[in-house]
Amino acid sequence: MTKARLFGEYASYHNDPRNRICHAFGIPLIILGLLGLTAQVRLGPVTLAMVLAVLTLAYYVTIDLRGTLVSLLIFAALYVIGTRLAWEFDAGAFVLGWIFQLVGHRFEGTKPKFLENLIYLLIGPLYIFEEGVDALARCF
């Protein structure tokens, strides 16, 4: 699927501004928690978090280079933060992020898009990160 189609489908489930705000907080919290928790699984110098991030970014390259670069920077920052927190904080961030997601979809009145297709678990971060960069660009 193309970026336009993936983003169009994703956006159709995220029209309510309250849902979008919930996702803007929830998705980074989920990624922070996930990277922090999976960084504890190691095979030598390589962590499971690194493997997951590289695989996700490899998929993103097939969709959009700009979004991949933005995601790389955000993933790196969240990885650094997540690996410096106690696992309890990472787990809390992960749970809190999902609470934000569910509350947002309650506002929207829709189920999360990933319930129809799991690929949207990967599209959500790409979409939110690009949307955030675009919003920042409009400010300057």
Secondary structure, 3 states (H helix, E strand, C coil): CCHHHHHHHHHCCCCCHHHHHHHHHHHHHHHHHHHHHHCCCEECCEEHHHHHHHHHHHHHHCCCHHHHHHHHHHHHHHHHHHHHCCHHHHHHHHHHHHHHHHHHHHHHCCCCHHHCCCCHHHHHHHHHHHHHHHHHHHHC
